[in-house]
């Protein structure tokens, strides 16, 4: 029998239409809800939705939005409520509880959104996490800094993507961070872990990990988010049995068990210190962003939008995973401000990288460049793949150094 799924924000961010497609092509009746009008949905999302509701209060007044959804559903019943966008994870849980739909509860969702609750639960379960403290005003930030010690990180307690995140090496930098965090109600002040930064991403069903992926950030997101000239890279690591990442995989498996995660996508971040110690960063009940699911697909020539949908709807995962390639997504930031007026180096990139290139998505000439601090994809990206790890990094570095967009 066909299942009926309520999909929150089926058209945004950019990967969501593909997840909507996955559900639909697995035979589900997909009902979409978001706060924007239907005509703004991407064509793929519209094509795979059976119905759509614009709920203006979805992220501002959950009770009102739930009442509107109930009226709209009428006699229709739901089998699943899905949201793969970070700001909607708690909302989706509240909808499930209000409508009696199985899936992640609100209490469970809070442990994935609230970094303090998350770290408390993980620490109690024996997972090594950064030492941390919560603060809701300047005085508490200063007290937390004294408790945690330097260097430290200050970040929103429910943030994502390294936004509004500051490394502080001394009191002067703490004072500067406090001035920039006035719009954030609660922050997490935590030990800075000096090491390489990785991801551990999973698709789970019934509490079992059906698929996993290891990603690697070059450089660390905090560095990339504070230096405009950098072309950030996210890489998909092919050799997941390598001792280099073994500790992180064990951490991720432990986290899934400690938090009791059941079904869906997860995105985790972890660190490997120079001495080999691994430290867990955080987990989100959603897939990684910035086209990382595309990297997973390119690395194995599969469709994980379909794979996730199967796990969500049926509790199974039948994709055969052969890790054929390493893959890399290199995002580019234009020089200057205003409209893109010139792109240099693309022909050289194509000539050297050749068939290794999977996708090119750069802002066209005449487009306004984006605010590099508020988007992970910046002014466009190139995705490539190669069986050899060092070659993958070399090609990614070539894109980083030789491709230039100019705005003015």
C-alpha positions as a Markdown table, in Angstrom:
| # | Residue | x | y | z |
|---|---|---|---|---|
| 1 | Unk | 0.0 | 0.0 | 0.0 |
| 2 | Unk | 1.3 | 3.5 | -0.9 |
| 3 | Unk | 2.5 | 5.5 | 2.1 |
| 4 | Unk | 1.6 | 9.2 | 2.6 |
| 5 | Unk | 4.5 | 11.4 | 3.6 |
| 6 | Unk | 4.5 | 15.0 | 4.7 |
| 7 | Unk | 7.7 | 16.7 | 3.4 |
| 8 | Unk | 8.7 | 19.9 | 5.0 |
| 9 | Unk | 10.5 | 22.4 | 2.7 |
| 10 | Unk | 10.4 | 20.1 | -0.3 |
| 11 | Unk | 12.1 | 22.8 | -2.5 |
| 12 | Unk | 14.8 | 24.2 | -0.3 |
| 13 | Unk | 17.7 | 23.9 | 0.2 |
| 14 | Unk | 18.8 | 22.8 | -3.3 |
| 15 | Unk | 19.0 | 19.0 | -2.6 |
| 16 | Unk | 15.5 | 18.8 | -1.2 |
| 17 | Unk | 13.7 | 18.3 | -4.6 |
| 18 | Unk | 15.9 | 15.2 | -5.1 |
| 19 | Unk | 14.8 | 13.8 | -1.7 |
| 20 | Unk | 11.2 | 14.6 | -2.7 |
| 21 | Unk | 11.8 | 12.8 | -5.9 |
| 22 | Unk | 13.2 | 9.8 | -4.1 |
| 23 | Unk | 10.0 | 9.4 | -2.0 |
| 24 | Unk | 7.7 | 9.8 | -5.0 |
| 25 | Unk | 9.6 | 7.3 | -7.2 |
| 26 | Unk | 9.3 | 4.8 | -4.3 |
| 27 | Unk | 5.6 | 5.1 | -4.7 |
| 28 | Unk | 4.8 | 7.4 | -1.8 |
| 29 | Unk | 2.2 | 10.1 | -1.9 |
| 30 | Unk | 4.2 | 13.2 | -1.0 |
| 31 | Unk | 2.5 | 16.2 | 0.5 |
| 32 | Unk | 4.6 | 19.3 | 0.7 |
| 33 | Unk | 4.5 | 22.1 | 3.3 |
| 34 | Unk | 6.7 | 25.2 | 3.5 |
| 35 | Unk | 6.2 | 28.9 | 4.3 |
| 36 | Unk | 6.6 | 30.1 | 0.7 |
| 37 | Unk | 4.1 | 30.0 | -2.3 |
| 38 | Unk | 3.9 | 27.0 | -4.5 |
| 39 | Unk | 5.0 | 28.9 | -7.6 |
| 40 | Unk | 8.4 | 29.4 | -6.0 |
| 41 | Unk | 9.0 | 25.6 | -5.8 |
| 42 | Unk | 11.6 | 24.2 | -8.2 |
| 43 | Unk | 10.0 | 22.2 | -11.1 |
| 44 | Unk | 11.3 | 18.9 | -9.8 |
| 45 | Unk | 9.6 | 19.4 | -6.4 |
| 46 | Unk | 6.3 | 20.4 | -8.0 |
| 47 | Unk | 6.4 | 17.4 | -10.3 |
| 48 | Unk | 6.8 | 14.9 | -7.4 |
| 49 | Unk | 4.3 | 16.5 | -5.0 |
| 50 | Unk | 0.7 | 15.3 | -4.9 |
| 51 | Unk | -0.4 | 18.4 | -2.9 |
| 52 | Unk | 1.2 | 21.5 | -1.3 |
| 53 | Unk | 0.4 | 23.8 | 1.5 |
| 54 | Unk | 1.8 | 27.2 | 2.1 |
| 55 | Unk | 2.1 | 27.6 | 5.9 |
| 56 | Unk | 3.4 | 31.1 | 6.6 |
| 57 | Unk | 3.7 | 30.4 | 10.3 |
| 58 | Unk | 5.7 | 27.2 | 9.9 |
| 59 | Unk | 8.9 | 28.5 | 11.5 |
| 60 | Unk | 7.4 | 31.3 | 13.6 |
| 61 | Unk | 4.3 | 29.9 | 15.3 |
| 62 | Unk | 4.3 | 26.1 | 15.3 |
| 63 | Unk | 0.9 | 25.7 | 17.0 |
| 64 | Unk | -0.8 | 27.8 | 14.3 |
| 65 | Unk | 1.0 | 25.9 | 11.6 |
| 66 | Unk | 0.0 | 22.6 | 13.0 |
| 67 | Unk | -3.6 | 23.7 | 13.2 |
| 68 | Unk | -3.5 | 24.8 | 9.6 |
| 69 | Unk | -1.9 | 21.5 | 8.5 |
| 70 | Unk | -4.7 | 19.5 | 10.3 |
| 71 | Unk | -7.4 | 21.5 | 8.5 |
| 72 | Unk | -5.7 | 21.0 | 5.2 |
| 73 | Unk | -5.2 | 17.3 | 5.7 |
| 74 | Unk | -8.8 | 16.7 | 6.5 |
| 75 | Unk | -9.4 | 12.9 | 6.5 |
| 76 | Unk | -6.0 | 12.1 | 5.1 |
| 77 | Unk | -3.6 | 10.3 | 7.4 |
| 78 | Unk | 0.2 | 10.4 | 7.4 |
| 79 | Unk | 2.7 | 7.5 | 7.6 |
| 80 | Unk | 5.9 | 9.7 | 7.9 |
| 81 | Unk | 6.8 | 13.3 | 8.4 |
| 82 | Unk | 10.2 | 14.2 | 6.9 |
| 83 | Unk | 12.4 | 17.3 | 7.1 |
| 84 | Unk | 16.0 | 17.2 | 6.0 |
| 85 | Unk | 16.8 | 20.9 | 6.6 |
| 86 | Unk | 18.3 | 21.8 | 10.0 |
| 87 | Unk | 15.9 | 24.6 | 11.0 |
| 88 | Unk | 12.9 | 22.3 | 10.5 |
| 89 | Unk | 14.0 | 19.3 | 12.5 |
| 90 | Unk | 12.3 | 20.3 | 15.7 |
| 91 | Unk | 9.2 | 21.5 | 13.8 |
| 92 | Unk | 8.9 | 18.1 | 12.1 |
| 93 | Unk | 9.1 | 16.4 | 15.5 |
| 94 | Unk | 6.3 | 18.6 | 16.9 |
| 95 | Unk | 4.1 | 17.8 | 13.9 |
| 96 | Unk | 4.7 | 14.1 | 14.4 |
| 97 | Unk | 3.6 | 14.3 | 18.0 |
| 98 | Unk | 0.6 | 16.4 | 17.3 |
| 99 | Unk | -0.6 | 14.1 | 14.5 |
| 100 | Unk | 0.4 | 10.8 | 16.1 |
| 101 | Unk | 3.0 | 9.9 | 13.3 |
| 102 | Unk | 5.9 | 7.6 | 14.2 |
| 103 | Unk | 9.4 | 8.9 | 14.0 |
| 104 | Unk | 11.8 | 11.1 | 15.9 |
| 105 | Unk | 10.1 | 12.7 | 19.0 |
| 106 | Unk | 10.5 | 16.4 | 20.0 |
| 107 | Unk | 12.6 | 15.3 | 23.0 |
| 108 | Unk | 14.9 | 13.3 | 20.8 |
| 109 | Unk | 15.1 | 16.1 | 18.2 |
| 110 | Unk | 16.3 | 18.5 | 20.9 |
| 111 | Unk | 19.4 | 16.3 | 21.5 |
| 112 | Unk | 20.3 | 16.7 | 17.9 |
| 113 | Unk | 19.7 | 20.5 | 17.7 |
| 114 | Unk | 20.8 | 21.7 | 21.2 |
| 115 | Unk | 24.5 | 21.3 | 21.4 |
| 116 | Unk | 24.5 | 21.4 | 25.2 |
| 117 | Unk | 21.9 | 18.6 | 25.5 |
| 118 | Unk | 23.7 | 16.7 | 22.8 |
| 119 | Unk | 27.1 | 16.8 | 24.5 |
| 120 | Unk | 25.6 | 16.0 | 27.9 |
| 121 | Unk | 24.0 | 12.9 | 26.6 |
| 122 | Unk | 27.1 | 11.8 | 24.7 |
| 123 | Unk | 29.4 | 12.5 | 27.6 |
| 124 | Unk | 27.2 | 10.4 | 29.9 |
| 125 | Unk | 27.4 | 7.6 | 27.3 |
| 126 | Unk | 31.2 | 7.7 | 27.3 |
| 127 | Unk | 31.8 | 9.6 | 24.1 |
| 128 | Unk | 34.7 | 12.0 | 24.2 |
| 129 | Unk | 33.4 | 15.5 | 23.3 |
| 130 | Unk | 35.0 | 18.9 | 23.8 |
| 131 | Unk | 34.7 | 20.4 | 27.3 |
| 132 | Unk | 32.0 | 23.0 | 27.1 |
| 133 | Unk | 29.6 | 25.4 | 29.0 |
| 134 | Unk | 26.5 | 27.2 | 28.0 |
| 135 | Unk | 26.1 | 31.0 | 28.1 |
| 136 | Unk | 23.1 | 33.3 | 27.6 |
| 137 | Unk | 24.8 | 36.7 | 28.4 |
| 138 | Unk | 28.2 | 38.3 | 28.4 |
| 139 | Unk | 28.9 | 37.5 | 32.0 |
| 140 | Unk | 28.2 | 33.8 | 31.5 |
| 141 | Unk | 30.4 | 33.8 | 28.4 |
| 142 | Unk | 33.3 | 35.2 | 30.5 |
| 143 | Unk | 32.6 | 32.6 | 33.2 |
| 144 | Unk | 32.5 | 29.8 | 30.6 |
| 145 | Unk | 35.8 | 31.0 | 29.1 |
| 146 | Unk | 37.5 | 30.8 | 32.4 |
| 147 | Unk | 36.1 | 27.3 | 33.0 |
| 148 | Unk | 36.9 | 25.9 | 29.5 |
| 149 | Unk | 40.3 | 27.7 | 29.0 |
| 150 | Unk | 42.0 | 28.9 | 25.8 |
| 151 | Unk | 41.8 | 28.4 | 22.9 |
| 152 | Unk | 38.1 | 28.1 | 22.8 |
| 153 | Unk | 35.2 | 28.2 | 20.4 |
| 154 | Unk | 32.0 | 30.3 | 20.8 |
| 155 | Unk | 29.0 | 29.2 | 18.6 |
| 156 | Unk | 25.2 | 29.2 | 18.6 |
| 157 | Unk | 23.7 | 26.3 | 20.6 |
| 158 | Unk | 21.5 | 25.4 | 17.7 |
| 159 | Unk | 23.5 | 26.5 | 14.7 |
| 160 | Unk | 24.7 | 24.8 | 11.5 |
| 161 | Unk | 27.4 | 25.2 | 9.0 |
| 162 | Unk | 30.0 | 27.1 | 11.1 |
| 163 | Unk | 27.9 | 30.3 | 10.9 |
| 164 | Unk | 28.4 | 32.8 | 13.8 |
| 165 | Unk | 31.3 | 30.6 | 15.1 |
| 166 | Unk | 34.4 | 32.2 | 16.6 |
| 167 | Unk | 37.7 | 30.9 | 17.7 |
| 168 | Unk | 39.1 | 32.9 | 20.6 |
| 169 | Unk | 42.7 | 32.6 | 21.8 |
| 170 | Unk | 42.6 | 35.3 | 24.4 |
| 171 | Unk | 40.3 | 37.7 | 26.3 |
| 172 | Unk | 40.5 | 40.3 | 23.6 |
| 173 | Unk | 39.1 | 37.9 | 21.0 |
| 174 | Unk | 36.3 | 36.8 | 23.4 |
| 175 | Unk | 35.3 | 40.5 | 23.8 |
| 176 | Unk | 35.2 | 40.9 | 20.0 |
| 177 | Unk | 33.1 | 37.7 | 19.6 |
| 178 | Unk | 30.6 | 38.9 | 22.2 |
| 179 | Unk | 30.0 | 42.1 | 20.2 |
| 180 | Unk | 29.2 | 40.1 | 17.1 |
| 181 | Unk | 26.9 | 37.6 | 18.9 |
| 182 | Unk | 24.2 | 40.0 | 20.1 |
| 183 | Unk | 21.6 | 38.4 | 17.9 |
| 184 | Unk | 22.2 | 34.9 | 19.4 |
| 185 | Unk | 20.2 | 34.1 | 22.5 |
| 186 | Unk | 22.3 | 31.1 | 23.8 |
| 187 | Unk | 25.8 | 30.1 | 22.8 |
| 188 | Unk | 28.0 | 27.1 | 23.5 |
| 189 | Unk | 31.5 | 27.9 | 24.7 |
| 190 | Unk | 33.7 | 24.9 | 24.1 |
| 191 | Unk | 37.3 | 23.6 | 24.1 |
| 192 | Unk | 39.0 | 24.2 | 20.7 |
| 193 | Unk | 40.1 | 20.9 | 19.3 |
| 194 | Unk | 43.3 | 21.3 | 17.2 |
| 195 | Unk | 43.2 | 18.6 | 14.6 |
| 196 | Unk | 41.9 | 17.5 | 11.2 |
| 197 | Unk | 38.1 | 17.6 | 10.7 |
| 198 | Unk | 36.1 | 14.9 | 9.2 |
| 199 | Unk | 32.4 | 13.9 | 8.8 |
| 200 | Unk | 30.7 | 10.6 | 9.4 |
| 201 | Unk | 27.3 | 10.5 | 7.6 |
| 202 | Unk | 24.8 | 7.7 | 7.8 |
| 203 | Unk | 21.5 | 6.4 | 6.5 |
| 204 | Unk | 19.8 | 4.4 | 9.3 |
| 205 | Unk | 16.7 | 2.2 | 9.5 |
| 206 | Unk | 15.4 | 0.7 | 12.7 |
| 207 | Unk | 18.5 | 1.8 | 14.6 |
| 208 | Unk | 20.9 | 0.0 | 12.2 |
| 209 | Unk | 23.4 | 1.8 | 10.0 |
| 210 | Unk | 22.6 | 0.8 | 6.5 |
| 211 | Unk | 25.1 | 3.1 | 4.7 |
| 212 | Unk | 27.9 | 5.4 | 5.9 |
| 213 | Unk | 30.2 | 7.9 | 4.4 |
| 214 | Unk | 33.5 | 9.6 | 5.5 |
| 215 | Unk | 34.1 | 13.2 | 4.5 |
| 216 | Unk | 37.1 | 15.4 | 5.0 |
| 217 | Unk | 37.3 | 19.2 | 5.1 |
| 218 | Unk | 40.1 | 21.1 | 3.5 |
| 219 | Unk | 40.7 | 23.4 | 5.3 |
| 220 | Unk | 38.6 | 23.2 | 8.5 |
| 221 | Unk | 35.3 | 25.0 | 8.1 |
| 222 | Unk | 36.2 | 27.6 | 10.8 |
| 223 | Unk | 39.2 | 28.6 | 8.8 |
| 224 | Unk | 37.3 | 28.6 | 5.5 |
| 225 | Unk | 34.5 | 30.7 | 7.0 |
| 226 | Unk | 36.9 | 33.4 | 8.1 |
| 227 | Unk | 39.1 | 33.8 | 5.0 |
| 228 | Unk | 37.4 | 35.0 | 1.9 |
| 229 | Unk | 40.3 | 34.1 | -0.4 |
| 230 | Unk | 40.0 | 30.4 | 0.4 |
| 231 | Unk | 38.3 | 28.0 | -2.0 |
| 232 | Unk | 36.8 | 25.5 | 0.5 |
| 233 | Unk | 36.9 | 21.8 | -0.3 |
| 234 | Unk | 34.8 | 18.9 | 0.9 |
| 235 | Unk | 36.1 | 15.5 | 0.0 |
| 236 | Unk | 34.6 | 12.1 | 0.1 |
| 237 | Unk | 37.1 | 9.5 | 1.3 |
| 238 | Unk | 37.1 | 6.2 | -0.6 |
| 239 | Unk | 39.2 | 3.9 | 1.7 |
| 240 | Unk | 36.9 | 3.7 | 4.7 |
| 241 | Unk | 38.9 | 0.8 | 6.1 |
| 242 | Unk | 42.0 | 2.9 | 6.5 |
| 243 | Unk | 43.3 | 3.2 | 10.1 |
| 244 | Unk | 43.4 | 7.0 | 9.5 |
| 245 | Unk | 39.6 | 7.1 | 10.0 |
| 246 | Unk | 38.9 | 4.0 | 12.1 |
| 247 | Unk | 38.6 | 5.9 | 15.3 |
| 248 | Unk | 36.1 | 8.3 | 13.8 |
| 249 | Unk | 33.9 | 5.5 | 12.5 |
| 250 | Unk | 33.9 | 3.8 | 15.9 |
| 251 | Unk | 32.9 | 7.2 | 17.5 |
| 252 | Unk | 30.0 | 7.6 | 15.0 |
| 253 | Unk | 28.7 | 4.1 | 15.6 |
| 254 | Unk | 28.8 | 4.8 | 19.4 |
| 255 | Unk | 26.9 | 8.1 | 19.0 |
| 256 | Unk | 24.1 | 6.5 | 17.0 |
| 257 | Unk | 23.6 | 3.9 | 19.9 |
| 258 | Unk | 23.9 | 6.4 | 22.7 |
| 259 | Unk | 21.4 | 8.8 | 21.2 |
| 260 | Unk | 19.0 | 6.0 | 20.1 |
| 261 | Unk | 18.7 | 7.3 | 16.5 |
| 262 | Unk | 16.3 | 5.2 | 14.5 |
| 263 | Unk | 15.6 | 6.0 | 10.9 |
| 264 | Unk | 16.9 | 8.6 | 8.5 |
| 265 | Unk | 20.0 | 10.6 | 7.5 |
| 266 | Unk | 22.6 | 11.8 | 10.0 |
| 267 | Unk | 25.5 | 14.1 | 9.6 |
| 268 | Unk | 28.3 | 14.0 | 12.1 |
| 269 | Unk | 31.6 | 15.9 | 12.5 |
| 270 | Unk | 34.7 | 14.6 | 14.4 |
| 271 | Unk | 38.3 | 15.6 | 14.8 |
| 272 | Unk | 41.6 | 13.7 | 14.7 |
| 273 | Unk | 44.4 | 15.2 | 16.7 |
| 274 | Unk | 48.0 | 15.0 | 15.8 |
| 275 | Unk | 48.5 | 12.4 | 18.6 |
| 276 | Unk | 45.8 | 10.2 | 17.1 |
| 277 | Unk | 43.1 | 10.9 | 19.6 |
| 278 | Unk | 39.7 | 11.3 | 18.1 |
| 279 | Unk | 37.1 | 13.7 | 19.5 |
| 280 | Unk | 33.5 | 13.9 | 18.6 |
| 281 | Unk | 32.1 | 17.2 | 17.4 |
| 282 | Unk | 28.4 | 17.1 | 16.8 |
| 283 | Unk | 25.5 | 15.3 | 15.1 |
| 284 | Unk | 22.5 | 16.5 | 13.1 |
| 285 | Unk | 19.4 | 14.6 | 12.1 |
| 286 | Unk | 19.7 | 15.5 | 8.5 |
| 287 | Unk | 22.1 | 14.9 | 5.6 |
| 288 | Unk | 25.2 | 17.0 | 5.1 |
| 289 | Unk | 24.7 | 20.2 | 3.0 |
| 290 | Unk | 26.8 | 21.9 | 0.3 |
| 291 | Unk | 26.1 | 19.1 | -2.3 |
| 292 | Unk | 27.8 | 16.4 | -0.2 |
| 293 | Unk | 25.1 | 13.9 | -1.0 |
| 294 | Unk | 26.1 | 14.4 | -4.6 |
| 295 | Unk | 29.7 | 13.5 | -3.7 |
| 296 | Unk | 28.5 | 10.3 | -2.1 |
| 297 | Unk | 26.6 | 9.5 | -5.3 |
| 298 | Unk | 29.5 | 10.3 | -7.6 |
| 299 | Unk | 31.9 | 8.2 | -5.4 |
| 300 | Unk | 29.8 | 5.1 | -5.8 |
| 301 | Unk | 27.6 | 5.7 | -8.9 |
| 302 | Unk | 24.4 | 5.4 | -6.9 |
| 303 | Unk | 21.4 | 7.4 | -6.0 |
| 304 | Unk | 21.3 | 7.9 | -2.3 |
| 305 | Unk | 18.2 | 10.1 | -2.5 |
| 306 | Unk | 16.5 | 6.9 | -3.5 |
| 307 | Unk | 18.4 | 4.9 | -0.9 |
| 308 | Unk | 17.3 | 7.3 | 1.9 |
| 309 | Unk | 13.7 | 7.1 | 0.7 |
| 310 | Unk | 13.7 | 3.3 | 0.8 |
| 311 | Unk | 15.0 | 3.4 | 4.4 |
| 312 | Unk | 12.4 | 6.0 | 5.4 |
| 313 | Unk | 9.5 | 4.3 | 3.8 |
| 314 | Unk | 10.3 | 0.6 | 4.0 |
| 315 | Unk | 13.0 | 0.3 | 6.7 |
| 316 | Unk | 15.4 | -1.4 | 4.2 |
| 317 | Unk | 18.4 | -0.4 | 2.1 |
| 318 | Unk | 19.0 | -2.4 | -1.1 |
| 319 | Unk | 21.6 | -0.2 | -2.9 |
| 320 | Unk | 24.9 | -2.0 | -3.6 |
| 321 | Unk | 27.7 | 0.3 | -2.4 |
| 322 | Unk | 31.0 | 0.0 | -4.3 |
| 323 | Unk | 33.4 | 2.7 | -3.2 |
| 324 | Unk | 34.9 | 3.4 | -6.6 |
| 325 | Unk | 36.2 | 6.9 | -6.3 |
| 326 | Unk | 37.3 | 9.7 | -4.0 |
| 327 | Unk | 35.4 | 12.8 | -4.8 |
| 328 | Unk | 35.7 | 16.5 | -4.1 |
| 329 | Unk | 33.5 | 19.6 | -4.2 |
| 330 | Unk | 35.5 | 22.9 | -4.5 |
| 331 | Unk | 33.5 | 26.1 | -3.9 |
| 332 | Unk | 34.7 | 29.4 | -5.4 |
| 333 | Unk | 34.4 | 32.9 | -4.2 |
| 334 | Unk | 34.6 | 35.8 | -6.7 |
| 335 | Unk | 37.1 | 38.6 | -6.4 |
| 336 | Unk | 35.4 | 41.9 | -5.9 |
| 337 | Unk | 31.8 | 42.9 | -5.3 |
| 338 | Unk | 28.8 | 43.3 | -7.6 |
| 339 | Unk | 28.0 | 41.3 | -10.8 |
| 340 | Unk | 30.2 | 38.5 | -12.2 |
| 341 | Unk | 31.9 | 39.9 | -15.3 |
| 342 | Unk | 34.7 | 37.5 | -16.0 |
| 343 | Unk | 35.6 | 33.8 | -15.4 |
| 344 | Unk | 39.2 | 32.8 | -15.9 |
| 345 | Unk | 40.9 | 29.4 | -16.0 |
| 346 | Unk | 37.9 | 27.2 | -16.7 |
| 347 | Unk | 39.4 | 25.9 | -20.0 |
| 348 | Unk | 42.6 | 24.9 | -18.2 |
| 349 | Unk | 40.5 | 23.2 | -15.5 |
| 350 | Unk | 38.6 | 21.2 | -18.2 |
| 351 | Unk | 41.8 | 20.3 | -20.1 |
| 352 | Unk | 43.7 | 19.0 | -17.0 |
| 353 | Unk | 40.8 | 17.4 | -15.1 |
| 354 | Unk | 38.9 | 16.0 | -18.1 |
| 355 | Unk | 36.6 | 13.1 | -17.3 |
| 356 | Unk | 37.3 | 13.5 | -13.6 |
| 357 | Unk | 34.9 | 16.5 | -13.6 |
| 358 | Unk | 31.4 | 15.5 | -12.5 |
| 359 | Unk | 29.7 | 18.8 | -12.3 |
| 360 | Unk | 30.3 | 22.5 | -13.0 |
| 361 | Unk | 27.9 | 25.0 | -11.4 |
| 362 | Unk | 29.3 | 28.6 | -11.5 |
| 363 | Unk | 27.3 | 31.8 | -11.4 |
| 364 | Unk | 26.9 | 33.0 | -15.0 |
| 365 | Unk | 28.2 | 36.2 | -16.3 |
| 366 | Unk | 25.9 | 39.1 | -15.2 |
| 367 | Unk | 24.8 | 37.4 | -11.9 |
| 368 | Unk | 25.2 | 39.2 | -8.6 |
| 369 | Unk | 27.8 | 37.5 | -6.5 |
| 370 | Unk | 26.6 | 36.0 | -3.3 |
| 371 | Unk | 27.4 | 36.8 | 0.3 |
| 372 | Unk | 30.3 | 34.4 | 1.0 |
| 373 | Unk | 29.6 | 34.4 | 4.7 |
| 374 | Unk | 26.0 | 33.2 | 4.4 |
| 375 | Unk | 26.3 | 30.5 | 1.8 |
| 376 | Unk | 28.3 | 27.3 | 1.7 |
| 377 | Unk | 28.3 | 27.1 | -2.1 |
| 378 | Unk | 29.6 | 30.7 | -2.5 |
| 379 | Unk | 29.6 | 31.7 | -6.1 |
| 380 | Unk | 29.6 | 28.3 | -7.5 |
| 381 | Unk | 31.4 | 25.0 | -7.4 |
| 382 | Unk | 33.1 | 22.2 | -9.3 |
| 383 | Unk | 32.8 | 18.6 | -8.4 |
| 384 | Unk | 35.3 | 16.0 | -9.5 |
| 385 | Unk | 36.4 | 12.4 | -8.7 |
| 386 | Unk | 39.3 | 10.1 | -9.0 |
| 387 | Unk | 40.3 | 6.6 | -7.6 |
| 388 | Unk | 43.5 | 7.9 | -6.1 |
| 389 | Unk | 43.3 | 10.0 | -3.0 |
| 390 | Unk | 46.4 | 12.2 | -3.6 |
| 391 | Unk | 45.4 | 12.8 | -7.2 |
| 392 | Unk | 41.9 | 13.9 | -6.0 |
| 393 | Unk | 43.5 | 16.4 | -3.7 |
| 394 | Unk | 45.9 | 17.6 | -6.4 |
| 395 | Unk | 43.1 | 18.2 | -8.9 |
| 396 | Unk | 41.0 | 19.9 | -6.2 |
| 397 | Unk | 43.9 | 22.2 | -5.4 |
| 398 | Unk | 44.3 | 23.0 | -9.1 |
| 399 | Unk | 40.7 | 24.2 | -9.2 |
| 400 | Unk | 41.2 | 26.2 | -6.1 |
| 401 | Unk | 44.3 | 28.0 | -7.4 |
| 402 | Unk | 43.6 | 28.4 | -11.1 |
| 403 | Unk | 39.9 | 29.1 | -11.4 |
| 404 | Unk | 38.9 | 32.7 | -10.8 |
| 405 | Unk | 35.6 | 34.6 | -10.9 |
| 406 | Unk | 35.7 | 38.4 | -11.0 |
| 407 | Unk | 32.9 | 40.7 | -9.9 |
| 408 | Unk | 32.5 | 44.4 | -10.2 |
